[in-house]
């Protein structure tokens, strides 16, 4: 399993991205999308456990400093807008036997993952509290018509303490996957 975040979340929240509170035989791999390779070598998630930093900026000096913290810098192609190509990141992860990615990110990264087609499931926790006006979950452009919406299907709800956990799958992707598995089983 891999935990993915963006450089903005690292800069603003300085998360640890590790499992706490419950015993685990191994910590997840951590990954950061950092277009300009601006991550601070003292960030809390760089705690000596395996961390991948995906960037478009090939800076050997910064990569060496991060390697001292057990972080590997992976240079990937940029999109037309000069951002890390998220589909290239997902292909790279697949080639390195990562088949489960959990994103713990802000609105910009979450929106970018959805917009680039890199999301097939949502895992959402809702707490019974109001914190004020809040922020959106995903930084996406406004829709002009309802048929442009990404359609998810809820398939699991659970109470986790006082919170609710919701899981939803992107309907079209899961239907295509199930059809492919079904047709493969019949051949």
Residue pairs with C-beta under 8 A, 6 or more apart in sequence:
1 28
1 29
1 100
1 101
1 102
2 28
2 29
2 30
2 31
2 93
2 98
2 100
2 101
2 102
3 17
3 28
3 29
3 30
3 31
3 101
3 102
3 103
3 104
4 30
4 31
4 32
4 33
4 101
4 102
4 103
4 104
4 105
5 15
5 17
5 30
5 31
5 32
5 33
5 45
5 103
5 104
5 105
5 109
6 32
6 33
6 34
6 105
6 106
6 108
6 109
7 32
7 33
7 34
7 35
7 36
7 38
7 39
8 106
8 108
8 109
9 15
9 104
9 105
9 106
9 109
10 32
10 34
10 39
10 40
10 43
10 45
11 38
11 40
12 106
14 43
14 44
14 45
15 44
15 45
15 104
16 44
16 45
16 47
17 28
17 30
17 45
17 104
18 27
18 28
18 30
18 45
18 47
18 49
19 27
19 28
27 49
28 102
29 49
29 50
29 51
29 52
29 98
30 45
30 49
30 50
30 51
30 52
31 51
31 52
31 53
31 54
31 89
31 93
31 101
32 39
32 45
32 51
32 52
32 53
32 54
33 54
33 84
33 86
33 89
33 109
34 53
34 54
34 55
34 84
35 55
35 56
35 57
35 78
35 82
35 83
35 84
36 55
36 56
36 57
37 53
37 55
37 57
37 59
37 62
37 63
37 73
39 46
39 53
39 66
39 71
41 65
41 66
41 68
41 69
45 51
46 66
46 69
46 70
46 71
47 69
48 69
48 70
49 70
50 70
50 72
51 69
51 70
51 71
51 72
52 71
52 72
52 74
53 66
53 71
53 72
53 73
53 74
54 74
54 76
54 84
54 89
54 92
55 73
55 74
55 75
55 76
55 84
56 75
56 76
56 77
56 78
56 82
56 83
56 84
57 75
58 75
59 73
62 73
63 73
66 72
66 73
67 73
74 92
76 84
76 85
76 88
76 89
76 92
77 85
77 88
78 84
78 85
79 85
83 112
86 112
86 113
86 116
86 118
87 116
87 117
87 118
89 118
90 101
90 118
93 101
102 123
103 109
103 110
103 113
103 119
105 113
106 135
106 139
107 135
107 136
107 137
107 138
107 139
108 139
110 137
110 138
110 139
111 138
111 139
111 140
112 139
113 119
114 138
114 140
114 150
115 140
119 170
120 169
120 170
120 173
120 174
121 167
121 168
121 169
121 170
122 152
122 166
122 167
122 168
122 169
123 165
123 166
123 167
124 137
124 165
124 166
124 167
124 168
125 160
125 163
125 164
125 165
125 166
126 163
126 164
126 165
126 166
127 162
127 163
128 162
128 163
143 149
150 170
151 170
151 171
151 172
152 168
152 169
152 170
152 171
153 168
153 169
153 171
153 174
154 166
154 167
154 168
155 167
155 168
155 169
156 165
156 166
156 167
157 164
157 165
157 166
157 167
158 164
158 165
159 165
